Amino acid sequence: MHLEKGSRAEMTEQLTEQWMTAVTDALSELQASRVAQGAMLEAMLASHPEPALLRLCWDRLAASLIATVAQRKASSTVEKPIESHTLEQLAFWNERLTRCFPPA
């Protein structure tokens, strides 16, 4: 019976290690994807042929996203880090766009 408990503990430890490895791998993939998407957005931003149209589209899209996330954040009783992070990222890209193409 003692061996059985030891085997369970070892199995639990092994499963925990596998889970941690899978989570670490998934987070690494997400981070790499975020970096790659940021680079692609930078390239698109820098080379856009119609800055005024880009600015108009961004303003419409970002305003809607910001309003939705801000509303969820304000109405939630539990703070969700993803909401703050989303607002930070939208603000970052808005600043970047403003630097490249100041509003008319």
N, C-alpha and C positions, 0 to 999 in steps of 0.2 A: 504494500500500500504506500509506503514511503517513496518508492521509486516512481509510482504513478503520479504523486504530487510533484516530484521533481521534474518529470517529463512534461507535465502540464505547464509548470513554470517556465521551463526551457522553451516550450512551444509558444507560450504567450510572449516571451521575450523575443523570440525569433520573428513572430508576426508583428510585434511592435517595431522592431528594427526594419522590417520590410516596408511597413506602412510609412515610417519616417523617411526612408529612402525614396519611396514613391512621391511623397509630399514635397521633399526637397527637389526632386527632379522636375515635378510639375511647376513649382515656383521658379525654378531656373528657366524653364521653357517660357513661362509667362514674362519674366524679366527680359529675356532675349527677344521675344516677340515685341514687347513694348519699345525696346531700343530700336529694333528694325523699323517698326511703324513710325517712330519719331523721325528717323533718318529719311524715310520715304516722304513723310509730310513736309519736312524741311526742304527736300528737293522739289517737291511739287509747289510749295510756296514760293521758293526762289525763282522758279522758271515759269510761273503761270503767265499766260499771254494777256489776260484781261484782269488786272489787279482790282479794278472797281467792281467787276462782277464777282470775283472771288470774295471780296470784302462783304458785298451784299449777301451772298449765300452764307458766308460764315456767320454774319450777324443774325440772320434768320434762324439758322440751325442752332447756334450757341445759345441764343436767347431762350428758345424753347427748352433746350436741355437744362440750362441753368435754372429756369423757372420750375421745371419738373423736379429736379433734384433738391432745390431749395425748399419746395413745398413739402416733399417727403421728409426732409430733414427737420423742418419746423413742426410737422404734425406727429413725428415719432417721439415716443417716450424713451426709446433706447437709442443712444448714439451709435451710428454705424460708420466706421472708419471709411468705408467705400464711398459714402456720400461726400464726406469732406475731401477725400482724395480726388473724386470726380470734379468737384468744384475747383480745386487747386489746379488740376490739369487743364480744365477749360480756361481758367484765368491765365495760365502759362501760355497757351496757344493764342489767346486773344492778345496778350502783350507782344508775342512774337510777330503776329500778323500786323499789329499796329506799328511795330518798329520797321517792318519791311514795307508796308503799304499804309501810311498814315491815312486816317479817314479824311474825306474831302470836306 
